[in-house]
Amino acid sequence: MKASTFVYPWDVNGDPEAADRIAALGVQQATLAAAYHSTRALTPRHPRHRIVTAEHAAVLYPTDDRWEGRRLRPYAAGDWAPGDAFGEAAGALADAGLEVHTWVVLAHNSRLGAEHPDTSVVNAYGDRYPWAPCIAQPATRAYLVDLAAEAAVRPGARGTELESLGWYGLQHLHAHDKTGGVGLGDAGQYLMALCFCPACREGYGRQGLDADELAAAVRKALEPVWQGAPDDGGWAGVEKLLGEETAAATRAWRDETARSLQETAVAAVRAAAPEGFQVLLHADPVTYHVGANPGVDPAHILSVADGVVVPCAGGPGLLTPFAEQGREAAVVAANLGVVSGMGGSPGTVRADAARARELGATELRLYHAGLASDGDLGALRKGLSEL
């Protein structure tokens, strides 16, 4: 069962032992960040630092001339990943015998929203989410498609894994986050993710909805949520709060918007890539879900991409809808946490992998070799040797 671990360039660059240490875990692939959001990350073994602060979303390689004169363009990394940080790390990992795939974060960019507020999702109350570019806006879509093609197809890469290629919502680990006081539940999160920027207001109109009336309906529907009403759960909860017809119309607009962006972005990556280049999407099998693993229709996405990377932090159940499509060549990669301090379980990777395989997983993704302690890596190495 092929396994890959996620890695940042700063985990490898400047540490002459890093690439061999990763290869010695027993993985065959490294999924290496080429475009990534802001973060503060541990580097527990690096000889020169212990904390890396990536101050904003950035590409980790030099961009080409496709961005000249464009208002929306990627940001270069600062001193946390200077020059061609991706290329340097990719070379070291390849020399250690690992297949390198790119890891590309797309519709998640706080700096873009701060500098270009009009690009952001706007909720029914008029609040902007600067971390969440609205994927319905033509200029934003063009930016995301070109970023996907450029960041995915880096020299030496054999494939890519595209994260956040879809709608983003309220969920976001922001600095000193204080949004957990009210449990929004599945339905509340969906309603708080509905966008009311000009492009989305027009889109709702094409579904027969008046945007002002819809925003008022969303605010009314959320009142019991703010008062602490229990979550009704799933799509049925959205329908109860918003009404079946209205809920269906919002979902039709959002599903089609995400689906067409995914089709266009994957096509752009394929056009730029060499033959045999693998394209996977981080994905959730429930189309109205938002975030780093945006909701997709399993049958559709497996007709577009080569496969999916599926979050398994809450258990492996999300694998089944993709495996049930019966596409023999499709990759269904189970994404397992292996950093114990972040809720992962490196000591049970053998059992977790076996259960994931039973539910249809064909590969493993392990989050995250650079962040894990020596003890976690030892447990992971032992578990992978027993697979």
VENSULLIN-V114676 format. One record per helix or strand of 2 or more residues. SS is the DSSP state (H for helix, E for strand). FROM is the first residue (numbers start at 1). LEN is the number of residues. If there is no record, write none. Layout:
BEGIN
ss = (SS,SS)
from = (FROM,FROM)
len = (LEN,LEN)
END
This chain:
BEGIN
ss = (E,H,H,E,E,E,E,H,H,E,H,H,E,E,H,E,H,H,H,H,H,E,H,E,H,E,H,H,E,H)
from = (2,9,18,29,39,51,58,65,85,99,110,117,120,128,138,159,185,198,211,234,244,278,298,307,316,331,340,346,363,374)
len = (6,4,6,8,4,4,2,3,11,7,6,3,3,6,15,5,9,9,16,9,29,7,7,5,8,7,3,13,5,12)
END
